C-alpha cells in the first residue's frame, strides 16, 4: 500500500496547453484591469464625496450636486469674467477637475459687473439667472474668522494699499472709475478706523461696523454681516490682515420643496 501511495504522489501534474495558459492570462488581466478601474473611480470620487475641496462657485450656480453634473467644464465663464476671478479646478480635485470656482482672497467676484456675464456665457444652465434671482440663494456668506487680527476689532486705523507688493487683484472703485477695475495694490487709504470690508462691499447693507462696547472712548468696531451678503468675497480680498481676518464660506443651498 505504501508503494502505491508513493507512486501516486510522484505522478506528474498534467501540463496546461498554450491555449489554456493564454485564457488564464486573459482572465487575470481582466481582473487586474477591473480592480484598477474601480480604484481610479474611487480616487476620482473621493474629493467630491468627502467635500475635500469646499469651493466658492460663480454667481447663479445650481446646488453643488446639480452644478457638478450640469457643468461641462467649457471655461466660457472664465473667458468673460471682467476681473478674471473664475478659475478652473486642478487635477487634485478628482472628477471635479476643470470645474469653475472662485478664490476670493486672490480675486473676488466682481458682483457689480452688469448682467453677470458668466451666467450669460454658460451654455448648459449650470449658472442660471433663475438661481441668481432668488433672494435666499447666495454664492456664500462672509464670516469674521480671526477677530484678533481684525484692525477694526482692535480699534486701529489703516494707511496705504490694502494689498501691496505684487498683488494683482482688481476692484472697481466707484470714486475712481465705475467701469474700469483698478489694481488694489495701486490704491491707497488713510483711515482712522479700518473699514475696508464695509467701504468696498458692492452690496448695500451687507456688512457694517458696530461698536464693541457702549463706552464712548472705545474705538473698537466689529464687522457684522447681514442677510444681504451675497458672498462675492470683496471683503476677504480687501482685508489687509494676513491671512484675512474675514473670509467667505461657500453656502450650501437646499432645493425648495416641490
TORRO-351770 format. One line per 8 residues: for each residue x, y, z of N, C-alpha, C, O. Coordinates in Angstrom, 1 decimal. Layout:
! residues N
X/Y/Z/X/Y/Z/X/Y/Z/X/Y/Z  ...
END
This chain:
! residues 258
0.8/-1.2/0.0/0.0/0.0/0.0/0.9/1.2/0.0/0.5/2.2/-0.7  1.9/1.2/0.7/2.8/2.3/0.8/3.5/2.7/-0.5/3.6/3.8/-0.9  3.8/1.6/-1.2/4.4/1.8/-2.6/3.4/2.5/-3.5/3.8/3.3/-4.4  2.1/2.1/-3.4/1.1/2.6/-4.3/0.9/4.1/-4.0/0.7/4.9/-4.9  0.9/4.5/-2.7/0.8/5.9/-2.3/1.9/6.7/-2.9/1.7/7.8/-3.4  3.1/6.2/-2.7/4.3/6.9/-3.2/4.2/7.1/-4.7/4.6/8.1/-5.2  3.7/6.1/-5.4/3.7/6.1/-6.8/2.7/7.2/-7.2/2.9/7.9/-8.2  1.6/7.3/-6.5/0.5/8.3/-6.8/1.1/9.7/-6.6/0.7/10.6/-7.3
1.9/9.8/-5.5/2.4/11.2/-5.2/3.4/11.7/-6.3/3.5/12.9/-6.5  4.1/10.8/-6.9/5.1/11.2/-7.9/4.5/11.4/-9.3/5.3/11.7/-10.3  3.2/11.1/-9.5/2.6/11.2/-10.8/2.7/12.7/-11.2/2.1/13.5/-10.5  3.3/13.1/-12.2/3.4/14.5/-12.6/2.0/15.1/-13.0/1.2/14.4/-13.6  1.8/16.4/-12.7/0.6/17.0/-13.0/0.5/17.3/-14.5/1.5/17.5/-15.2  -0.7/17.3/-15.0/-0.9/17.5/-16.4/-0.5/18.9/-16.8/-1.1/19.9/-16.2  0.3/19.1/-17.8/0.7/20.4/-18.2/-0.5/21.1/-18.9/-1.2/20.5/-19.7  -0.6/22.4/-18.7/-1.7/23.2/-19.4/-1.2/23.5/-20.8/-0.1/23.8/-21.0
-2.1/23.4/-21.7/-1.8/23.7/-23.1/-1.6/25.2/-23.2/-2.0/26.0/-22.3  -1.0/25.6/-24.3/-0.7/27.0/-24.5/-2.0/27.8/-24.6/-2.1/29.0/-24.2  -3.1/27.2/-25.1/-4.4/27.9/-25.2/-5.0/28.1/-23.8/-5.5/29.2/-23.6  -4.8/27.1/-23.0/-5.3/27.2/-21.6/-4.6/28.3/-20.8/-5.1/29.1/-20.1  -3.2/28.3/-21.0/-2.4/29.3/-20.4/-2.8/30.7/-20.8/-2.8/31.7/-20.0  -3.1/30.9/-22.1/-3.5/32.2/-22.6/-4.8/32.7/-22.0/-5.0/33.8/-21.7  -5.7/31.7/-21.9/-7.0/32.0/-21.3/-6.9/32.5/-19.9/-7.5/33.4/-19.4  -6.0/31.8/-19.1/-5.7/32.2/-17.7/-5.1/33.6/-17.7/-5.5/34.4/-16.8
-4.2/33.9/-18.6/-3.6/35.2/-18.6/-4.6/36.3/-18.9/-4.6/37.3/-18.2  -5.5/36.0/-19.8/-6.5/37.0/-20.2/-7.5/37.2/-19.0/-7.9/38.3/-18.8  -7.8/36.1/-18.3/-8.7/36.3/-17.1/-8.0/37.1/-16.1/-8.7/38.0/-15.5  -6.7/36.9/-15.8/-6.0/37.6/-14.8/-5.9/39.1/-15.2/-6.0/40.0/-14.3  -5.6/39.3/-16.5/-5.6/40.7/-17.0/-6.9/41.4/-16.8/-6.9/42.6/-16.4  -8.0/40.7/-17.1/-9.3/41.3/-16.9/-9.6/41.7/-15.5/-10.1/42.8/-15.2  -9.3/40.8/-14.6/-9.5/41.0/-13.1/-8.6/42.2/-12.7/-9.1/43.1/-12.0  -7.4/42.3/-13.1/-6.5/43.4/-12.8/-7.0/44.7/-13.3/-7.0/45.7/-12.6
-7.5/44.7/-14.6/-8.0/45.9/-15.2/-9.2/46.4/-14.4/-9.4/47.6/-14.2  -10.1/45.4/-14.0/-11.3/45.8/-13.3/-11.0/46.4/-12.0/-11.6/47.5/-11.6  -10.0/45.9/-11.3/-9.6/46.4/-10.0/-9.0/47.8/-10.2/-9.3/48.7/-9.4  -8.3/48.0/-11.2/-7.6/49.3/-11.5/-8.7/50.3/-11.8/-8.6/51.5/-11.2  -9.7/50.0/-12.6/-10.7/50.9/-13.0/-11.6/51.3/-11.8/-11.9/52.5/-11.6  -11.9/50.4/-10.9/-12.7/50.7/-9.7/-11.9/51.6/-8.8/-12.4/52.5/-8.2  -10.6/51.3/-8.6/-9.8/52.1/-7.8/-9.7/53.5/-8.3/-9.8/54.5/-7.5  -9.5/53.7/-9.6/-9.4/55.0/-10.2/-10.7/55.8/-10.0/-10.7/57.0/-9.7
-11.8/55.1/-10.1/-13.1/55.7/-10.0/-13.3/56.2/-8.5/-13.7/57.3/-8.3  -12.9/55.4/-7.6/-13.0/55.8/-6.2/-12.1/57.0/-5.9/-12.5/57.8/-5.1  -10.9/57.0/-6.5/-10.0/58.1/-6.3/-10.6/59.3/-6.8/-10.5/60.4/-6.2  -11.2/59.2/-8.0/-11.8/60.4/-8.6/-13.0/61.0/-7.8/-13.2/62.2/-7.7  -13.8/60.1/-7.2/-15.0/60.5/-6.5/-14.6/60.9/-5.1/-15.4/61.7/-4.5  -13.5/60.5/-4.6/-13.2/60.7/-3.2/-13.2/62.2/-2.8/-13.9/62.6/-1.8  -12.5/63.1/-3.6/-12.6/64.6/-3.2/-14.0/65.1/-3.2/-14.3/66.0/-2.4  -14.8/64.6/-4.1/-16.2/65.1/-4.2/-17.1/64.6/-3.0/-17.8/65.3/-2.4
-17.0/63.3/-2.8/-17.8/62.6/-1.8/-17.5/63.1/-0.4/-18.4/63.3/0.5  -16.2/63.4/-0.1/-15.8/63.9/1.2/-15.8/65.4/1.3/-15.5/65.9/2.4  -16.2/66.1/0.2/-16.2/67.5/0.2/-14.8/68.1/0.6/-14.7/69.0/1.4  -13.8/67.4/0.1/-12.4/67.8/0.4/-12.1/69.2/0.0/-11.4/69.9/0.7  -12.7/69.6/-1.1/-12.5/71.0/-1.5/-13.8/71.7/-1.5/-14.7/71.4/-2.3  -14.0/72.6/-0.6/-15.2/73.4/-0.5/-15.0/74.7/-1.3/-14.4/75.6/-0.8  -15.6/74.7/-2.4/-15.3/75.8/-3.4/-16.4/76.9/-3.4/-17.6/76.5/-3.3  -16.0/78.1/-3.6/-17.0/79.2/-3.9/-17.3/79.2/-5.4/-16.4/79.3/-6.2
-18.5/78.9/-5.7/-18.9/78.8/-7.1/-19.3/80.2/-7.7/-19.6/81.1/-6.9  -19.2/80.4/-9.0/-19.7/81.6/-9.6/-21.1/82.0/-9.3/-21.9/81.1/-8.9  -21.5/83.2/-9.5/-22.9/83.6/-9.3/-23.9/82.7/-10.1/-23.6/82.3/-11.2  -25.1/82.4/-9.5/-26.1/81.7/-10.2/-25.9/80.2/-10.3/-26.6/79.5/-11.1  -24.9/79.7/-9.6/-24.6/78.2/-9.7/-25.7/77.4/-9.0/-26.3/77.8/-8.0  -26.0/76.3/-9.7/-27.0/75.4/-9.1/-26.5/74.8/-7.8/-25.3/75.0/-7.5  -27.3/74.1/-7.1/-26.8/73.4/-5.9/-25.7/72.5/-6.3/-25.7/72.0/-7.4  -24.7/72.2/-5.4/-23.4/71.6/-5.8/-23.6/70.4/-6.6/-22.9/70.2/-7.6
-24.4/69.4/-6.2/-24.5/68.2/-6.9/-25.0/68.4/-8.4/-24.4/67.8/-9.3  -26.0/69.2/-8.5/-26.5/69.5/-9.9/-25.5/70.4/-10.7/-25.4/70.2/-11.9  -24.8/71.2/-10.0/-23.8/72.1/-10.7/-22.7/71.2/-11.3/-22.3/71.4/-12.4  -22.2/70.2/-10.5/-21.2/69.3/-11.0/-21.7/68.5/-12.2/-20.9/68.1/-13.0  -22.9/68.2/-12.2/-23.5/67.4/-13.2/-23.7/68.2/-14.5/-23.5/67.7/-15.6  -24.2/69.4/-14.3/-24.5/70.3/-15.5/-23.3/70.9/-16.1/-23.3/71.2/-17.3  -22.3/71.2/-15.3/-21.1/71.9/-15.9/-20.3/71.0/-16.8/-20.0/69.9/-16.4  -20.1/71.5/-18.0/-19.3/70.7/-19.0/-17.9/71.2/-19.1/-17.1/70.7/-19.9
-17.5/72.0/-18.1/-16.1/72.5/-18.0/-15.5/73.1/-19.3/-14.4/73.0/-19.6  -16.4/73.9/-19.9/-16.0/74.5/-21.2/-15.1/75.8/-21.0/-14.4/76.2/-21.9  -15.2/76.4/-19.8/-14.4/77.5/-19.5/-14.9/78.8/-20.0/-14.2/79.8/-20.0  -16.1/78.9/-20.6/-16.6/80.1/-21.1/-16.8/81.2/-20.0/-16.7/82.4/-20.3  -17.2/80.7/-18.8/-17.4/81.7/-17.7/-16.0/82.3/-17.4/-16.0/83.5/-17.0  -15.0/81.6/-17.5/-13.6/82.1/-17.2/-13.3/83.2/-18.2/-12.7/84.2/-17.8  -13.6/82.9/-19.4/-13.2/83.9/-20.5/-13.9/85.2/-20.4/-13.3/86.2/-20.8  -15.1/85.3/-19.9/-15.9/86.5/-19.9/-15.7/87.3/-18.6/-16.2/88.5/-18.6
-15.2/86.7/-17.6/-15.1/87.4/-16.3/-14.2/88.6/-16.4/-13.1/88.5/-16.8  -14.8/89.8/-16.1/-14.0/91.1/-16.3/-12.8/91.2/-15.4/-11.9/92.0/-15.7  -12.7/90.5/-14.3/-11.6/90.6/-13.4/-10.8/89.3/-13.3/-10.0/89.2/-12.4  -11.2/88.3/-14.1/-10.5/87.0/-14.1/-10.6/86.3/-12.7/-9.6/85.8/-12.2  -11.7/86.4/-12.1/-11.9/85.9/-10.8/-12.2/84.4/-10.8/-11.9/83.6/-9.9  -12.7/83.9/-11.9/-13.1/82.5/-12.1/-11.9/81.6/-12.5/-11.3/82.0/-13.5  -11.6/80.6/-11.8/-10.5/79.7/-12.1/-11.1/78.3/-12.4/-12.3/78.0/-12.0  -10.3/77.4/-13.0/-10.7/76.0/-13.2/-10.0/75.1/-12.2/-8.7/75.3/-12.1
-10.6/74.2/-11.6/-10.0/73.3/-10.6/-8.9/72.4/-11.2/-9.0/72.0/-12.3  -7.9/72.1/-10.4/-6.8/71.3/-10.8/-7.1/69.8/-10.6/-8.2/69.4/-10.2  -6.1/69.0/-11.0/-6.3/67.5/-11.0/-6.5/66.9/-9.7/-7.0/65.8/-9.6  -6.1/67.6/-8.6/-6.2/67.0/-7.3/-7.6/67.0/-6.8/-7.9/66.5/-5.7  -8.6/67.5/-7.6/-10.0/67.5/-7.2/-10.7/66.4/-7.8/-12.0/66.4/-7.8  -10.0/65.3/-8.3/-10.7/64.2/-8.8/-11.5/64.5/-10.0/-11.1/65.2/-10.9  -12.8/64.0/-10.0/-13.7/64.3/-11.1/-14.2/65.8/-11.1/-14.9/66.2/-12.0  -13.7/66.5/-10.1/-14.0/68.0/-10.0/-13.1/68.8/-10.9/-13.2/70.0/-10.9
-12.1/68.1/-11.5/-11.1/68.8/-12.3/-11.8/69.6/-13.4/-12.7/69.1/-14.1  -11.3/70.9/-13.6/-11.9/71.7/-14.7/-13.2/72.4/-14.3/-13.7/73.2/-15.2  -13.7/72.2/-13.1/-14.9/72.9/-12.7/-14.6/74.3/-12.2/-13.6/74.4/-11.5  -15.4/75.3/-12.6/-15.0/76.7/-12.2/-15.3/77.0/-10.7/-16.2/76.5/-10.1  -14.4/77.8/-10.2/-14.6/78.2/-8.8/-13.9/79.6/-8.6/-13.3/80.1/-9.5  -14.1/80.2/-7.5/-13.5/81.5/-7.2/-12.7/81.4/-5.9/-13.2/81.0/-4.9  -11.5/81.9/-5.9/-10.7/82.0/-4.7/-10.7/83.5/-4.3/-10.0/84.3/-4.9  -11.6/83.8/-3.4/-11.9/85.2/-3.1/-10.7/86.0/-2.6/-10.6/87.2/-2.8
-9.8/85.3/-1.9/-8.7/86.0/-1.3/-7.7/86.5/-2.5/-7.1/87.6/-2.4  -7.7/85.7/-3.5/-6.8/86.1/-4.7/-7.5/87.1/-5.6/-6.9/88.1/-6.0  -8.8/86.9/-5.9/-9.6/87.8/-6.7/-11.1/87.5/-6.4/-11.6/86.5/-6.7  -11.7/88.5/-5.8/-13.1/88.4/-5.5/-14.0/88.5/-6.8/-13.5/89.0/-7.8  -15.2/88.0/-6.7/-16.1/88.1/-7.8/-16.5/89.6/-7.9/-16.9/90.2/-6.9  -16.5/90.1/-9.1/-16.9/91.5/-9.4/-18.4/91.5/-9.5/-18.9/91.7/-10.6  -19.1/91.4/-8.4/-20.5/91.2/-8.4/-21.2/92.5/-9.0/-22.4/92.4/-9.4  -20.5/93.5/-9.1/-21.0/94.8/-9.7/-21.0/94.7/-11.2/-21.4/95.6/-11.9
-20.4/93.6/-11.8/-20.3/93.6/-13.3/-21.8/93.4/-13.8/-22.4/92.4/-13.5  -22.2/94.3/-14.6/-23.6/94.3/-15.0/-24.0/93.1/-15.8/-23.2/92.6/-16.7  -25.2/92.6/-15.5/-25.8/91.4/-16.2/-25.2/90.1/-15.8/-25.6/89.0/-16.3  -24.2/90.1/-15.0/-23.5/88.9/-14.5/-23.1/88.0/-15.8/-23.7/87.1/-16.2  -22.0/88.4/-16.3/-21.6/87.9/-17.6/-21.3/86.4/-17.7/-21.6/85.7/-18.7  -20.8/85.9/-16.5/-20.6/84.4/-16.5/-21.9/83.6/-16.7/-21.9/82.6/-17.3  -23.0/84.2/-16.1/-24.2/83.5/-16.2/-24.7/83.5/-17.7/-25.2/82.5/-18.2  -24.5/84.6/-18.3/-24.9/84.7/-19.7/-24.1/83.8/-20.6/-24.6/83.4/-21.7
-22.9/83.6/-20.3/-22.0/82.8/-21.1/-22.2/81.3/-20.9/-21.8/80.5/-21.8  -22.7/80.9/-19.8/-22.9/79.4/-19.5/-23.9/78.8/-20.5/-25.0/79.2/-20.6  -23.4/77.8/-21.3/-24.3/77.1/-22.3/-25.2/76.1/-21.8/-26.1/75.6/-22.5  -25.0/75.6/-20.5/-25.8/74.5/-20.0/-26.8/74.8/-18.9/-27.6/73.9/-18.6  -26.7/76.0/-18.4/-27.6/76.3/-17.3/-27.0/75.9/-15.9/-27.7/76.0/-14.9  -25.7/75.5/-15.9/-25.1/75.3/-14.6/-25.0/76.6/-13.8/-25.1/76.6/-12.6  -24.9/77.7/-14.5/-25.1/79.0/-13.9/-26.3/79.6/-14.6/-26.4/79.7/-15.8  -27.3/80.0/-13.8/-28.5/80.5/-14.3/-29.1/81.7/-13.6/-28.9/81.8/-12.4
-29.7/82.6/-14.3/-30.3/83.7/-13.7/-31.5/83.3/-12.8/-31.9/84.1/-11.9  -32.1/82.2/-13.1/-33.2/81.7/-12.2/-32.8/81.6/-10.8/-33.5/81.9/-9.9  -31.5/81.0/-10.6/-31.0/80.9/-9.3/-30.5/82.2/-8.8/-30.8/82.6/-7.6  -29.9/83.0/-9.6/-29.4/84.3/-9.2/-30.4/85.3/-8.7/-30.2/86.2/-7.9  -31.7/85.1/-9.2/-32.8/86.0/-8.8/-33.3/85.6/-7.5/-33.9/86.5/-6.8  -33.2/84.4/-7.0/-33.8/84.0/-5.7/-33.0/84.7/-4.6/-31.8/84.5/-4.5  -33.7/85.4/-3.8/-33.1/86.1/-2.7/-32.4/85.2/-1.7/-31.4/85.6/-1.1  -32.9/84.0/-1.5/-32.3/83.1/-0.5/-31.0/82.4/-1.0/-30.3/81.8/-0.2
-30.7/82.6/-2.2/-29.5/81.9/-2.8/-28.4/82.8/-2.9/-28.5/83.9/-3.5  -27.2/82.4/-2.4/-26.0/83.3/-2.4/-24.8/82.4/-2.7/-24.9/81.2/-2.6  -23.8/83.1/-3.2/-22.6/82.3/-3.5/-22.0/81.8/-2.2/-21.4/80.7/-2.2  -22.1/82.6/-1.2/-21.6/82.2/0.1/-22.0/83.3/1.2/-22.9/84.1/0.9  -21.3/83.3/2.3/-21.6/84.3/3.3/-20.3/84.6/4.0/-19.5/83.7/4.4  -20.1/85.9/4.3/-18.8/86.3/5.0/-18.9/86.0/6.5/-20.0/85.9/7.1  -17.7/85.8/7.0/-17.6/85.4/8.4/-16.3/86.0/9.0/-15.3/85.9/8.4  -16.4/86.6/10.2/-15.2/87.1/10.9/-14.5/85.9/11.5/-14.8/85.5/12.6
-13.5/85.4/10.8/-12.8/84.2/11.2/-11.7/84.4/12.2/-11.4/83.5/13.0  -11.1/85.6/12.1/-9.9/85.9/13.0/-10.1/87.2/13.7/-9.5/88.2/13.3  -11.0/87.3/14.7/-11.3/88.6/15.3/-10.0/89.3/15.9/-9.9/90.5/15.8  -9.1/88.5/16.4/-7.9/89.1/17.0/-7.0/89.8/15.9/-6.2/90.7/16.2  -7.1/89.4/14.6/-6.3/90.0/13.6/-7.0/91.2/12.9/-6.4/92.0/12.2  -8.3/91.4/13.2/-9.1/92.5/12.6/-8.7/93.8/13.2/-8.8/94.0/14.4  -8.3/94.7/12.3/-7.9/96.1/12.8/-9.0/96.8/13.4/-8.8/97.5/14.4  -10.2/96.7/12.8/-11.4/97.4/13.4/-11.7/96.9/14.8/-12.0/97.6/15.7
-11.5/95.6/15.0/-11.8/95.0/16.3/-10.7/95.4/17.3/-11.0/95.4/18.5  -9.6/95.8/16.9/-8.5/96.4/17.7/-8.6/97.9/17.9/-7.8/98.5/18.6  -9.5/98.5/17.1/-9.7/99.9/17.2/-8.6/100.7/16.5/-8.2/101.8/16.8  -8.0/100.0/15.5/-6.9/100.6/14.8/-7.2/101.1/13.4/-8.2/100.6/12.7  -6.5/102.1/12.9/-6.7/102.6/11.6/-5.9/101.9/10.5/-5.2/100.9/10.9  -5.9/102.4/9.3/-5.1/101.8/8.3/-4.6/102.8/7.3/-5.4/103.7/6.9  -3.4/102.7/6.9/-2.8/103.6/5.9/-2.0/102.9/4.8/-1.2/102.0/5.2  -2.2/103.2/3.6/-1.5/102.5/2.5/-2.5/101.7/1.6/-3.7/101.8/1.7
-1.9/100.8/0.8/-2.6/100.0/-0.1/-3.1/98.7/0.7/-2.4/98.2/1.5  -4.4/98.3/0.5/-4.9/97.2/1.3/-4.1/95.9/1.0/-3.8/95.2/1.9  -3.7/95.7/-0.2/-2.8/94.6/-0.6/-1.7/95.1/-1.4/-1.9/95.6/-2.5  -0.5/95.1/-0.9/0.6/95.7/-1.5/1.5/94.7/-2.3/1.1/93.6/-2.4  2.6/95.2/-2.8/3.6/94.3/-3.5/3.1/93.9/-4.8/2.6/94.8/-5.6  3.2/92.7/-5.1/2.9/92.1/-6.4/1.5/91.7/-6.6/1.1/91.0/-7.5  0.6/92.0/-5.6/-0.8/91.5/-5.6/-1.5/92.1/-6.9/-1.4/93.3/-7.2  -2.1/91.1/-7.6/-2.7/91.5/-8.9/-4.2/91.7/-8.9/-4.9/91.9/-9.9
-4.8/91.6/-7.7/-6.3/91.7/-7.5/-6.8/93.0/-8.0/-6.2/94.0/-7.9  -8.0/92.9/-8.6/-8.6/94.1/-9.1/-9.9/94.4/-8.4/-10.6/93.6/-7.8  -10.3/95.7/-8.4/-11.5/96.2/-7.8/-12.0/97.4/-8.5/-11.3/98.2/-8.9  -13.4/97.5/-8.6/-13.9/98.7/-9.2/-14.2/99.8/-8.1/-15.1/99.6/-7.3  -13.4/100.8/-8.1/-13.5/101.9/-7.2/-14.5/103.0/-7.8/-14.1/103.6/-8.8  -15.6/103.1/-7.3/-16.6/104.0/-7.9/-16.1/105.4/-8.0/-16.4/106.1/-8.9  -15.3/105.9/-6.9/-14.8/107.2/-6.9/-13.7/107.4/-8.0/-13.4/108.6/-8.3  -13.2/106.3/-8.5/-12.1/106.4/-9.5/-12.7/106.2/-10.9/-12.6/107.1/-11.7
-13.3/105.0/-11.1/-13.9/104.7/-12.4/-14.9/103.6/-12.2/-14.5/102.5/-11.9  -16.1/103.9/-12.4/-17.2/102.9/-12.1/-17.0/101.7/-13.1/-17.4/100.6/-12.7  -16.5/101.9/-14.2/-16.5/100.8/-15.2/-15.2/100.1/-15.4/-15.1/99.0/-15.9  -14.1/100.7/-14.9/-12.8/100.0/-15.1/-12.2/99.6/-13.8/-11.9/100.4/-12.9  -11.9/98.3/-13.7/-11.3/97.7/-12.4/-9.9/98.3/-12.3/-9.2/98.4/-13.3  -9.5/98.6/-11.1/-8.2/99.1/-10.7/-7.4/98.1/-9.8/-8.0/97.5/-9.0  -6.1/98.1/-10.0/-5.3/97.2/-9.2/-5.4/97.7/-7.7/-5.2/98.9/-7.4  -5.7/96.8/-6.8/-5.8/97.2/-5.4/-4.5/97.7/-4.8/-4.4/98.5/-4.0
-3.4/97.1/-5.3/-2.1/97.5/-4.9/-1.7/98.9/-5.3/-0.7/99.5/-4.7  -2.5/99.5/-6.2/-2.2/100.9/-6.6/-3.1/101.9/-6.0/-3.0/103.1/-6.3  -4.0/101.4/-5.1/-4.9/102.4/-4.5/-4.7/102.5/-3.0/-4.6/101.4/-2.3  -4.4/103.7/-2.5/-4.1/103.9/-1.1/-5.2/104.4/-0.2/-6.2/105.0/-0.8  -5.1/104.2/1.1/-6.1/104.6/2.0/-5.4/105.3/3.2/-4.2/105.1/3.4  -6.2/106.1/3.9/-5.7/106.7/5.1/-7.0/106.8/6.0/-7.7/107.8/6.0  -7.1/105.7/6.8/-8.3/105.6/7.6/-8.1/105.6/9.1/-7.1/105.0/9.6  -8.9/106.4/9.8/-8.7/106.4/11.3/-9.1/105.1/11.9/-8.4/104.6/12.8
-10.1/104.5/11.4/-10.5/103.1/11.8/-10.7/102.3/10.6/-11.4/102.7/9.6  -10.0/101.2/10.5/-10.1/100.4/9.3/-11.6/99.9/9.0/-12.2/99.3/9.9  -12.1/100.2/7.9/-13.4/99.8/7.5/-13.4/99.3/6.0/-14.5/99.4/5.4  -12.3/98.7/5.6/-12.2/98.3/4.2/-13.3/97.3/3.8/-13.8/97.3/2.7  -13.6/96.4/4.7/-14.6/95.4/4.4/-16.0/96.0/4.1/-16.7/95.5/3.3  -16.3/97.0/4.8/-17.5/97.7/4.7/-17.5/98.7/3.5/-18.4/98.7/2.7  -16.4/99.5/3.5/-16.2/100.5/2.5/-16.3/100.0/1.0/-16.9/100.6/0.1  -15.7/98.8/0.8/-15.6/98.3/-0.6/-16.5/97.2/-0.9/-16.4/96.5/-1.9
-17.5/96.9/0.0/-18.5/95.9/-0.3/-19.5/96.5/-1.4/-20.0/97.6/-1.2  -19.7/95.7/-2.4/-20.6/96.2/-3.5/-22.1/96.1/-3.2/-22.9/96.7/-4.0  -22.4/95.5/-2.1/-23.8/95.3/-1.8/-24.2/96.1/-0.6/-23.7/95.9/0.5  -25.1/97.1/-0.8/-25.5/98.0/0.3/-26.2/97.2/1.4/-27.1/96.4/1.2  -25.7/97.5/2.6/-26.2/96.9/3.8/-25.8/95.4/4.1/-26.3/94.8/5.0  -24.9/94.9/3.3/-24.4/93.5/3.5/-23.5/93.4/4.8/-23.5/92.3/5.4  -22.8/94.4/5.1/-21.9/94.4/6.2/-21.7/95.8/6.8/-21.8/96.8/6.1  -21.6/95.9/8.1/-21.4/97.1/8.8/-20.5/97.0/10.0/-20.3/95.9/10.5
-20.0/98.1/10.5/-19.2/98.1/11.7/-20.0/98.5/12.9/-20.7/99.6/12.9  -20.0/97.7/13.9/-20.8/98.0/15.1/-19.9/98.2/16.3/-18.9/97.4/16.4  -20.2/99.1/17.3/-19.3/99.3/18.4/-19.2/98.0/19.3/-20.2/97.3/19.4  -18.0/97.8/19.8/-17.8/96.6/20.6/-18.4/96.8/22.0/-18.8/95.8/22.6  -18.4/98.0/22.4/-18.9/98.4/23.8/-19.7/99.7/23.7/-19.6/100.4/22.7  -20.3/100.0/24.8/-21.1/101.2/24.9/-20.2/102.4/25.3/-20.7/103.5/25.4  -19.0/102.2/25.7/-18.1/103.2/26.1/-17.7/104.2/25.0/-17.3/103.7/23.9  -17.9/105.5/25.2/-17.7/106.5/24.2/-16.3/106.5/23.7/-16.1/106.8/22.5
-15.3/106.2/24.5/-13.9/106.3/24.1/-13.4/105.0/23.4/-12.3/105.0/23.0  -14.2/104.0/23.4/-13.8/102.7/22.8/-13.9/102.8/21.3/-15.0/102.9/20.7  -12.8/102.7/20.6/-12.8/102.8/19.1/-13.0/101.5/18.5/-13.1/101.4/17.2  -13.0/100.5/19.2/-13.1/99.1/18.6/-14.5/99.0/17.9/-15.5/99.4/18.4  -14.4/98.3/16.7/-15.6/98.1/16.0/-15.6/96.6/15.5/-14.6/96.1/15.1  -16.8/96.0/15.4/-16.9/94.7/14.9/-17.7/94.6/13.6/-18.8/95.2/13.5  -17.0/94.0/12.6/-17.8/93.8/11.3/-18.9/92.8/11.5/-18.7/91.7/12.0  -20.1/93.3/11.2/-21.3/92.5/11.3/-21.9/92.2/10.0/-22.3/93.1/9.2
-22.0/90.9/9.6/-22.6/90.5/8.3/-24.1/90.3/8.4/-24.5/89.7/9.3  -24.8/90.8/7.4/-26.2/90.7/7.4/-26.7/89.7/6.3/-25.8/89.1/5.6  -28.0/89.4/6.2/-28.5/88.5/5.3/-28.4/89.0/3.8/-28.6/88.3/2.9  -28.0/90.3/3.7/-27.8/90.9/2.3/-26.6/90.4/1.7/-26.4/90.6/0.5  -25.7/89.8/2.4/-24.4/89.3/1.9/-24.6/88.3/0.8/-25.4/87.3/1.0  -23.9/88.5/-0.3/-24.0/87.5/-1.4/-22.8/86.6/-1.5/-22.8/85.7/-2.4  -21.8/86.9/-0.7/-20.6/86.0/-0.7/-19.7/86.3/-1.9/-19.0/85.4/-2.4  -19.6/87.5/-2.4/-18.8/87.8/-3.5/-17.3/87.8/-3.2/-16.5/87.6/-4.1
-17.0/88.0/-1.9/-15.6/87.9/-1.5/-14.8/89.1/-1.5/-13.6/89.1/-1.2  -15.5/90.3/-1.7/-14.7/91.6/-1.8/-14.1/91.9/-0.4/-13.0/92.4/-0.3  -14.8/91.6/0.7/-14.3/91.8/2.0/-13.0/91.0/2.3/-12.1/91.5/2.9  -13.1/89.7/1.9/-11.9/88.9/2.1/-10.7/89.3/1.3/-9.6/89.3/1.8  -11.0/89.7/0.1/-9.9/90.2/-0.8/-9.3/91.5/-0.3/-8.1/91.7/-0.4  -10.1/92.4/0.2/-9.7/93.7/0.7/-9.0/93.7/2.0/-8.3/94.7/2.4  -9.3/92.7/2.9/-8.8/92.7/4.2/-7.2/92.8/4.3/-6.6/92.0/3.6  -6.7/93.8/5.0/-5.2/93.9/5.0/-4.5/93.0/5.9/-3.3/92.8/5.8
-5.2/92.3/6.7/-4.6/91.3/7.6/-4.2/90.1/6.8/-4.8/89.8/5.8  -3.1/89.4/7.3/-2.6/88.3/6.5/-2.3/87.1/7.5/-1.5/87.2/8.3  -3.1/86.0/7.4/-4.2/85.8/6.4/-5.4/86.7/6.8/-5.4/87.2/7.9  -6.4/86.7/5.9/-7.5/87.6/6.1/-8.3/87.3/7.4/-8.4/86.2/7.8  -8.7/88.4/8.0/-9.5/88.3/9.3/-10.9/87.9/9.0/-11.6/87.2/9.8  -11.4/88.3/7.8/-12.8/87.9/7.4/-12.7/87.1/6.1/-11.9/87.3/5.2  -13.5/86.0/6.1/-13.5/85.1/5.0/-14.9/84.8/4.5/-15.9/85.1/5.2  -15.0/84.2/3.3/-16.3/83.8/2.8/-16.4/82.3/2.7/-15.6/81.7/2.2
-17.5/81.8/3.4/-17.7/80.4/3.3/-18.7/80.1/2.3/-19.8/80.7/2.2  -18.5/79.1/1.4/-19.5/78.7/0.4/-20.8/78.3/1.1/-20.7/77.6/2.1  -21.9/78.8/0.6/-23.1/78.5/1.2/-23.8/77.3/0.6/-24.0/77.2/-0.6  -24.2/76.3/1.4/-24.9/75.1/0.9/-26.4/75.5/0.9/-27.0/75.8/1.8  -26.9/75.3/-0.3/-28.3/75.7/-0.6/-29.1/74.5/-0.8/-28.8/73.7/-1.7  -30.2/74.3/-0.1/-31.1/73.2/-0.3/-32.2/73.6/-1.3/-32.6/74.7/-1.4  -32.6/72.6/-2.1/-33.7/72.8/-3.0/-35.0/73.1/-2.3/-35.2/72.6/-1.2  -35.8/73.9/-2.9/-37.1/74.2/-2.3/-38.0/72.9/-2.5/-37.8/72.2/-3.5
-38.8/72.7/-1.5/-39.7/71.6/-1.7/-40.7/71.8/-2.8/-41.2/72.9/-3.0  -41.0/70.8/-3.6/-41.8/71.0/-4.8/-43.3/71.3/-4.3/-44.1/71.5/-5.2
END
